[in-house]
Amino acid sequence: MCYNTARKCFLLKGTGLSNQTGSFQVKVSGRIVKGASTFSQEADVTETSKFGVGKREGHNSSAFYSSKMMSRIARGGLGEENQEYLGGSQIICKSSEVMDELPDRSVGLAFTSPPYNVQKEYDKDLSLDEYLGLIERVGSEVYRTLVSGGRYVINVANLGRKPYVPLHAMFYEIHQRIGFLPIGEIIWVKAKGAGENCVWKSWMSAKAPSLRDVHEYLLVFTKDTFGRPDKGESTVSRNDFMESTLSVWEIAPESAKRIGHPAPFPIALAKRVINLYSYTNDVVLDPFMGSGTTCVAADWMNRRFVGYEIEPAYCEIAVDRINKQRVSIQEKPIIFG
Ligand SMILES: C[S@@+](CC[C@H](N)C(=O)[O-])C[C@H]1O[C@@H](n2cnc3c(N)ncnc32)[C@H](O)[C@@H]1O
Protein backbone atom coordinates (compact mmCIF):
# COMPACT_ATOMS: atom_id res chain seq x y z
CA MET A 1 0.00 0.00 0.00
CA CYS A 2 1.38 3.43 -0.85
CA TYR A 3 -0.02 6.79 0.20
CA ASN A 4 1.26 9.73 -1.79
CA THR A 5 1.49 13.12 -0.09
CA ALA A 6 3.30 16.38 -0.35
CA ARG A 7 5.87 15.00 2.08
CA LYS A 8 6.78 11.57 0.86
CA CYS A 9 5.39 8.29 -0.32
CA PHE A 10 5.98 5.35 1.98
CA LEU A 11 5.57 1.77 0.93
CA LEU A 12 3.96 -0.43 3.50
CA LYS A 13 4.60 -4.09 3.04
CA GLY A 14 1.54 -5.80 4.54
CA THR A 15 2.19 -9.53 4.55
CA GLY A 16 -1.39 -10.64 4.87
CA LEU A 17 -0.21 -13.43 7.14
CA SER A 18 -2.87 -14.87 9.35
CA ASN A 19 -0.84 -13.98 12.41
CA GLN A 20 -0.65 -10.35 11.40
CA THR A 21 -3.15 -7.62 12.10
CA GLY A 22 -3.03 -6.38 8.50
CA SER A 23 -1.63 -3.26 6.93
CA PHE A 24 -1.23 -0.05 8.85
CA GLN A 25 -1.50 3.63 8.09
CA VAL A 26 0.74 6.53 8.88
CA LYS A 27 -0.54 10.08 9.29
CA VAL A 28 1.29 13.37 9.56
CA SER A 29 -0.62 16.11 11.37
CA GLY A 30 -3.70 13.97 11.22
CA ARG A 31 -3.46 13.33 7.44
CA ILE A 32 -2.71 9.84 6.18
CA VAL A 33 0.69 9.76 4.52
CA LYS A 34 1.76 6.14 4.92
CA GLY A 35 0.91 3.77 4.18
CA ALA A 36 -9.00 -13.94 29.37
CA SER A 37 -7.62 -16.62 30.14
CA THR A 38 -7.53 -16.72 33.91
CA PHE A 39 -4.78 -18.13 36.02
CA SER A 40 -6.33 -19.81 38.97
CA GLN A 41 -4.74 -21.77 41.69
CA GLU A 42 -6.59 -23.77 44.29
CA ALA A 43 -5.27 -22.78 47.66
CA ASP A 44 -6.29 -22.26 51.26
CA VAL A 45 -7.73 -18.81 51.84
CA THR A 46 -5.42 -16.60 53.89
CA GLU A 47 -6.14 -13.25 55.53
CA THR A 48 -4.03 -10.12 55.94
CA SER A 49 -1.55 -11.11 58.59
CA LYS A 50 -1.68 -9.21 61.88
CA PHE A 51 1.94 -10.19 62.48
CA GLY A 52 4.58 -10.38 59.72
CA VAL A 53 3.78 -11.22 56.11
CA GLY A 54 1.30 -13.91 55.13
CA LYS A 55 0.95 -16.13 52.06
CA ARG A 56 -0.69 -14.53 49.01
CA GLU A 57 -2.61 -17.42 47.44
CA GLY A 58 -6.41 -17.15 47.69
CA HIS A 59 -5.80 -14.17 49.94
CA ASN A 60 -8.81 -12.61 51.70
CA SER A 61 -7.92 -8.95 52.08
CA SER A 62 -11.37 -7.61 53.04
CA ALA A 63 -10.10 -6.48 56.46
CA PHE A 64 -7.39 -4.40 54.76
CA TYR A 65 -9.78 -2.81 52.25
CA SER A 66 -12.34 -1.89 54.91
CA SER A 67 -9.66 -0.18 57.01
CA LYS A 68 -9.90 3.61 57.54
CA MET A 69 -6.84 4.27 55.38
CA MET A 70 -8.21 2.45 52.33
CA SER A 71 -11.68 4.01 52.66
CA ARG A 72 -10.07 7.38 51.84
CA ILE A 73 -8.43 6.11 48.65
CA ALA A 74 -10.41 6.16 45.38
CA ARG A 75 -12.00 2.81 44.59
CA GLY A 76 -13.12 1.64 41.19
CA GLY A 77 -16.64 1.43 39.87
CA LEU A 78 -18.22 0.18 36.68
CA GLY A 79 -17.71 2.35 33.63
CA GLU A 80 -19.86 3.07 30.61
CA GLU A 81 -20.07 0.86 27.58
CA ASN A 82 -16.92 0.47 25.49
CA GLN A 83 -16.82 1.51 21.85
CA GLU A 84 -15.30 -0.55 19.13
CA TYR A 85 -12.30 0.94 17.33
CA LEU A 86 -13.01 0.18 13.71
CA GLY A 87 -9.65 1.23 12.26
CA GLY A 88 -6.55 -0.82 11.66
CA SER A 89 -3.07 -0.22 13.03
CA GLN A 90 -1.85 3.34 12.60
CA ILE A 91 1.18 5.53 13.12
CA ILE A 92 0.09 9.13 13.52
CA CYS A 93 2.71 11.87 13.27
CA LYS A 94 1.27 14.57 15.48
CA SER A 95 1.01 15.50 19.15
CA SER A 96 -0.92 13.07 21.33
CA GLU A 97 -2.36 15.99 23.31
CA VAL A 98 -5.43 15.53 21.10
CA MET A 99 -6.04 11.99 19.89
CA ASP A 100 -9.31 12.61 18.06
CA GLU A 101 -8.62 9.69 15.72
CA LEU A 102 -9.54 7.40 18.62
CA PRO A 103 -13.08 7.06 20.00
CA ASP A 104 -13.75 7.11 23.75
CA ARG A 105 -13.29 3.73 25.49
CA SER A 106 -11.70 1.94 22.55
CA VAL A 107 -8.13 1.12 23.68
CA GLY A 108 -7.27 -1.92 25.81
CA LEU A 109 -3.74 -0.99 26.83
CA ALA A 110 -1.55 2.09 26.59
CA PHE A 111 2.18 1.67 27.15
CA THR A 112 4.64 4.50 26.83
CA SER A 113 7.81 6.19 27.90
CA PRO A 114 7.27 9.96 27.82
CA PRO A 115 9.91 12.56 27.01
CA TYR A 116 11.73 13.52 30.24
CA ASN A 117 12.51 17.12 29.29
CA VAL A 118 16.24 16.49 29.87
CA GLN A 119 17.77 18.04 26.75
CA LYS A 120 17.57 14.93 24.59
CA GLU A 121 17.51 15.57 20.85
CA TYR A 122 13.68 15.69 20.87
CA ASP A 123 13.22 17.58 24.17
CA LYS A 124 11.99 21.15 24.34
CA ASP A 125 13.36 23.06 27.31
CA LEU A 126 10.03 23.23 29.18
CA SER A 127 9.56 24.50 32.73
CA LEU A 128 8.51 21.80 35.19
CA ASP A 129 4.93 23.11 35.16
CA GLU A 130 4.82 23.17 31.35
CA TYR A 131 6.27 19.66 31.23
CA LEU A 132 3.80 18.23 33.76
CA GLY A 133 1.01 20.04 31.87
CA LEU A 134 1.97 18.05 28.74
CA ILE A 135 1.99 14.79 30.70
CA GLU A 136 -1.44 15.64 32.14
CA ARG A 137 -3.00 16.59 28.78
CA VAL A 138 -1.77 13.37 27.20
CA GLY A 139 -2.77 11.34 30.28
CA SER A 140 -6.31 12.77 30.07
CA GLU A 141 -6.56 11.73 26.43
CA VAL A 142 -5.28 8.24 27.27
CA TYR A 143 -7.90 8.07 30.03
CA ARG A 144 -10.66 9.06 27.59
CA THR A 145 -9.63 6.44 25.04
CA LEU A 146 -9.15 3.50 27.44
CA VAL A 147 -11.87 0.90 27.93
CA SER A 148 -13.12 0.17 31.43
CA GLY A 149 -10.44 -1.91 33.08
CA GLY A 150 -7.92 -0.80 30.42
CA ARG A 151 -4.39 -0.16 31.68
CA TYR A 152 -1.97 2.72 31.24
CA VAL A 153 1.60 1.58 31.90
CA ILE A 154 4.13 4.42 32.07
CA ASN A 155 7.87 3.84 31.98
CA VAL A 156 9.56 6.67 33.83
CA ALA A 157 12.97 7.32 35.40
CA ASN A 158 13.75 9.83 38.10
CA LEU A 159 16.22 12.59 37.41
CA GLY A 160 19.18 14.43 38.89
CA ARG A 161 20.69 14.43 42.35
CA LYS A 162 21.03 18.07 43.32
CA PRO A 163 18.20 17.77 44.06
CA TYR A 164 16.74 14.41 43.04
CA VAL A 165 13.59 14.92 40.95
CA PRO A 166 11.12 12.11 41.77
CA LEU A 167 9.17 12.28 38.52
CA HIS A 168 7.40 9.04 39.38
CA ALA A 169 5.84 10.66 42.47
CA MET A 170 4.66 13.59 40.34
CA PHE A 171 3.26 11.16 37.78
CA TYR A 172 1.25 9.39 40.50
CA GLU A 173 -0.28 12.68 41.58
CA ILE A 174 -1.18 13.74 38.04
CA HIS A 175 -2.66 10.44 36.94
CA GLN A 176 -4.69 9.92 40.10
CA ARG A 177 -6.06 13.45 39.67
CA ILE A 178 -7.14 12.48 36.14
CA GLY A 179 -9.04 9.51 37.62
CA PHE A 180 -6.64 6.61 37.07
CA LEU A 181 -6.38 3.98 39.80
CA PRO A 182 -2.85 2.77 40.53
CA ILE A 183 -2.61 -1.03 40.58
CA GLY A 184 1.10 -1.60 41.08
CA GLU A 185 4.61 -0.61 40.20
CA ILE A 186 7.32 -2.57 38.43
CA ILE A 187 10.98 -1.86 39.04
CA TRP A 188 12.74 -2.38 35.74
CA VAL A 189 16.36 -3.30 36.52
CA LYS A 190 18.43 -2.34 33.48
CA ALA A 191 21.90 -3.20 34.69
CA LYS A 192 23.26 -5.35 37.46
CA GLY A 193 26.86 -4.44 38.10
CA ALA A 194 28.57 -1.31 39.25
CA GLY A 195 29.55 0.71 36.22
CA GLU A 196 32.50 3.02 35.97
CA ASN A 197 30.64 6.28 36.39
CA CYS A 198 31.29 7.13 40.01
CA VAL A 199 31.47 10.34 41.98
CA TRP A 200 35.22 10.17 42.58
CA LYS A 201 35.45 13.18 44.84
CA SER A 202 33.40 11.16 47.34
CA TRP A 203 35.10 7.80 46.70
CA MET A 204 34.74 5.63 49.81
CA SER A 205 33.70 8.65 51.81
CA ALA A 206 30.49 9.64 53.54
CA LYS A 207 31.05 13.22 52.30
CA ALA A 208 28.68 13.04 49.31
CA PRO A 209 28.13 9.51 47.97
CA SER A 210 25.76 9.68 45.02
CA LEU A 211 23.40 6.85 44.12
CA ARG A 212 23.77 5.44 40.62
CA ASP A 213 20.40 4.34 39.21
CA VAL A 214 20.28 0.89 37.65
CA HIS A 215 16.49 0.92 37.49
CA GLU A 216 13.48 2.72 36.06
CA TYR A 217 9.80 2.45 36.98
CA LEU A 218 6.77 1.08 35.21
CA LEU A 219 3.75 2.69 36.88
CA VAL A 220 0.62 0.64 36.25
CA PHE A 221 -2.77 2.35 36.26
CA THR A 222 -6.26 1.15 35.45
CA LYS A 223 -9.48 2.93 34.54
CA ASP A 224 -12.76 2.41 36.44
CA THR A 225 -12.26 -1.20 37.51
CA PHE A 226 -9.43 -3.36 38.82
CA GLY A 227 -10.02 -6.15 36.31
CA ARG A 228 -11.23 -6.27 32.71
CA PRO A 229 -15.02 -6.70 32.78
CA ASP A 230 -14.95 -7.77 29.10
CA LYS A 231 -13.78 -11.15 27.89
CA GLY A 232 -10.84 -11.75 25.55
CA GLU A 233 -8.09 -14.11 24.59
CA SER A 234 -4.84 -13.89 26.55
CA THR A 235 -1.48 -15.10 25.26
CA VAL A 236 0.49 -15.25 28.49
CA SER A 237 1.84 -18.69 29.34
CA ARG A 238 1.99 -20.08 32.87
CA ASN A 239 5.72 -19.41 33.23
CA ASP A 240 5.49 -15.93 31.73
CA PHE A 241 2.60 -15.11 34.05
CA MET A 242 4.51 -16.25 37.12
CA GLU A 243 7.57 -14.21 36.10
CA SER A 244 5.75 -11.11 34.84
CA THR A 245 3.63 -10.70 37.95
CA LEU A 246 6.75 -10.26 40.07
CA SER A 247 7.41 -6.59 40.79
CA VAL A 248 11.06 -6.61 39.64
CA TRP A 249 11.91 -7.21 35.98
CA GLU A 250 15.48 -7.62 34.80
CA ILE A 251 15.70 -6.68 31.12
CA ALA A 252 18.77 -5.35 29.32
CA PRO A 253 18.44 -1.83 27.86
CA GLU A 254 18.27 -1.14 24.10
CA SER A 255 21.07 0.62 22.24
CA ALA A 256 20.08 4.10 21.06
CA LYS A 257 22.64 3.87 18.26
CA ARG A 258 21.29 0.58 16.97
CA ILE A 259 17.71 1.89 16.78
CA GLY A 260 18.54 5.45 15.69
CA HIS A 261 16.49 7.08 18.46
CA PRO A 262 17.97 8.76 21.59
CA ALA A 263 15.95 6.76 24.13
CA PRO A 264 14.29 3.56 22.93
CA PHE A 265 13.14 0.98 25.43
CA PRO A 266 13.88 -2.69 24.69
CA ILE A 267 11.33 -4.65 22.70
CA ALA A 268 11.39 -7.37 25.39
CA LEU A 269 9.96 -4.84 27.85
CA ALA A 270 7.10 -3.89 25.51
CA LYS A 271 6.34 -7.54 24.71
CA ARG A 272 6.16 -8.43 28.38
CA VAL A 273 3.76 -5.56 29.16
CA ILE A 274 1.54 -6.34 26.17
CA ASN A 275 1.54 -10.07 26.92
CA LEU A 276 0.52 -9.53 30.55
CA TYR A 277 -1.95 -6.67 30.23
CA SER A 278 -3.80 -7.06 26.91
CA TYR A 279 -6.08 -9.39 24.99
CA THR A 280 -5.32 -10.33 21.38
CA ASN A 281 -8.21 -8.26 20.02
CA ASP A 282 -7.11 -5.15 21.93
CA VAL A 283 -5.84 -1.94 20.45
CA VAL A 284 -2.47 -1.05 22.02
CA LEU A 285 -1.68 2.67 22.14
CA ASP A 286 1.65 4.44 22.60
CA PRO A 287 1.11 8.23 22.86
CA PHE A 288 4.89 8.95 22.80
CA MET A 289 5.89 6.30 20.30
CA GLY A 290 9.46 7.38 19.46
CA SER A 291 11.00 4.67 17.27
CA GLY A 292 7.81 2.61 17.58
CA THR A 293 9.00 -0.15 19.92
CA THR A 294 5.51 -0.63 21.43
CA CYS A 295 4.01 -0.83 17.93
CA VAL A 296 6.62 -3.34 16.73
CA ALA A 297 5.94 -5.51 19.79
CA ALA A 298 2.15 -5.20 19.40
CA ASP A 299 2.34 -6.15 15.71
CA TRP A 300 4.48 -9.17 16.57
CA MET A 301 1.94 -10.20 19.21
CA ASN A 302 -1.08 -9.96 16.94
CA ARG A 303 -2.53 -6.82 18.53
CA ARG A 304 -3.58 -3.73 16.61
CA PHE A 305 -1.48 -0.69 17.48
CA VAL A 306 -1.80 3.09 17.35
CA GLY A 307 1.36 5.16 17.87
CA TYR A 308 1.62 8.97 18.14
CA GLU A 309 4.90 10.82 17.57
CA ILE A 310 5.64 14.45 16.72
CA GLU A 311 8.97 13.90 14.98
CA PRO A 312 8.44 12.66 11.39
CA ALA A 313 11.96 11.15 11.32
CA TYR A 314 11.05 8.86 14.23
CA CYS A 315 7.76 7.93 12.51
CA GLU A 316 9.84 6.80 9.53
CA ILE A 317 12.05 4.69 11.80
CA ALA A 318 8.93 3.08 13.28
CA VAL A 319 7.46 2.28 9.86
CA ASP A 320 10.76 0.82 8.76
CA ARG A 321 11.04 -1.38 11.88
CA ILE A 322 7.51 -2.71 11.45
CA ASN A 323 8.00 -3.43 7.75
CA LYS A 324 11.30 -5.22 8.37
CA GLN A 325 9.69 -7.34 11.05
CA ARG A 326 6.77 -8.21 8.77
CA VAL A 327 9.17 -9.26 6.03
CA SER A 328 11.19 -11.39 8.46
CA ILE A 329 8.05 -13.00 9.86
CA GLN A 330 7.31 -14.29 6.38
CA GLU A 331 10.54 -16.24 6.55
CA LYS A 332 10.14 -17.54 10.07
CA PRO A 333 6.88 -18.52 11.75
CA ILE A 334 5.91 -16.74 14.94
CA ILE A 335 6.65 -18.86 17.97
CA PHE A 336 5.22 -17.21 20.99
CA GLY A 337 4.47 -18.00 24.62
C1 LIG B 1 11.27 8.58 25.49
S1 LIG B 1 10.84 8.79 23.83
C2 LIG B 1 9.96 7.30 23.47
C3 LIG B 1 10.87 6.19 23.01
C4 LIG B 1 10.12 4.93 22.64
N1 LIG B 1 9.62 4.24 23.80
C5 LIG B 1 11.01 4.00 21.84
O1 LIG B 1 11.19 2.84 22.22
O2 LIG B 1 11.56 4.45 20.83
C6 LIG B 1 9.58 10.00 23.85
C7 LIG B 1 9.10 10.42 22.47
O3 LIG B 1 7.99 11.31 22.63
C8 LIG B 1 7.98 12.19 21.52
N2 LIG B 1 7.08 13.32 21.86
C9 LIG B 1 7.36 14.41 22.60
N3 LIG B 1 6.25 15.19 22.73
C10 LIG B 1 5.25 14.55 22.06
C11 LIG B 1 3.87 14.83 21.84
N4 LIG B 1 3.30 15.94 22.33
N5 LIG B 1 3.14 13.96 21.13
C12 LIG B 1 3.71 12.83 20.60
N6 LIG B 1 5.02 12.51 20.77
C13 LIG B 1 5.78 13.36 21.49
C14 LIG B 1 9.45 12.55 21.36
O4 LIG B 1 9.74 13.05 20.06
C15 LIG B 1 10.12 11.19 21.66
O5 LIG B 1 10.41 10.50 20.47
PDBQT file of the ligand as one rigid body, heavy atoms in Angstrom, charges set to zero:
ROOT
HETATM    1  C1  LIG A 401      11.269   8.577  25.490  1.00  0.00    +0.000 C 
HETATM    2  S1  LIG A 401      10.842   8.788  23.833  1.00  0.00    +0.000 S 
HETATM    3  C2  LIG A 401       9.956   7.303  23.471  1.00  0.00    +0.000 C 
HETATM    4  C3  LIG A 401      10.866   6.193  23.014  1.00  0.00    +0.000 C 
HETATM    5  C4  LIG A 401      10.117   4.931  22.645  1.00  0.00    +0.000 C 
HETATM    6  N1  LIG A 401       9.623   4.235  23.798  1.00  0.00    +0.000 N 
HETATM    7  C5  LIG A 401      11.006   3.999  21.838  1.00  0.00    +0.000 C 
HETATM    8  O1  LIG A 401      11.189   2.835  22.223  1.00  0.00    +0.000 OA
HETATM    9  O2  LIG A 401      11.559   4.454  20.827  1.00  0.00    +0.000 OA
HETATM   10  C6  LIG A 401       9.575   9.995  23.851  1.00  0.00    +0.000 C 
HETATM   11  C7  LIG A 401       9.103  10.424  22.473  1.00  0.00    +0.000 C 
HETATM   12  O3  LIG A 401       7.988  11.307  22.634  1.00  0.00    +0.000 OA
HETATM   13  C8  LIG A 401       7.975  12.193  21.518  1.00  0.00    +0.000 C 
HETATM   14  N2  LIG A 401       7.081  13.323  21.858  1.00  0.00    +0.000 N 
HETATM   15  C9  LIG A 401       7.355  14.411  22.600  1.00  0.00    +0.000 A 
HETATM   16  N3  LIG A 401       6.252  15.185  22.727  1.00  0.00    +0.000 NA
HETATM   17  C10 LIG A 401       5.251  14.554  22.055  1.00  0.00    +0.000 A 
HETATM   18  C11 LIG A 401       3.872  14.833  21.844  1.00  0.00    +0.000 A 
HETATM   19  N4  LIG A 401       3.297  15.942  22.328  1.00  0.00    +0.000 N 
HETATM   20  N5  LIG A 401       3.141  13.956  21.128  1.00  0.00    +0.000 NA
HETATM   21  C12 LIG A 401       3.714  12.832  20.600  1.00  0.00    +0.000 A 
HETATM   22  N6  LIG A 401       5.016  12.509  20.767  1.00  0.00    +0.000 NA
HETATM   23  C13 LIG A 401       5.781  13.363  21.493  1.00  0.00    +0.000 A 
HETATM   24  C14 LIG A 401       9.453  12.546  21.357  1.00  0.00    +0.000 C 
HETATM   25  O4  LIG A 401       9.735  13.051  20.058  1.00  0.00    +0.000 OA
HETATM   26  C15 LIG A 401      10.124  11.192  21.659  1.00  0.00    +0.000 C 
HETATM   27  O5  LIG A 401      10.406  10.495  20.469  1.00  0.00    +0.000 OA
ENDROOT
TORSDOF 0
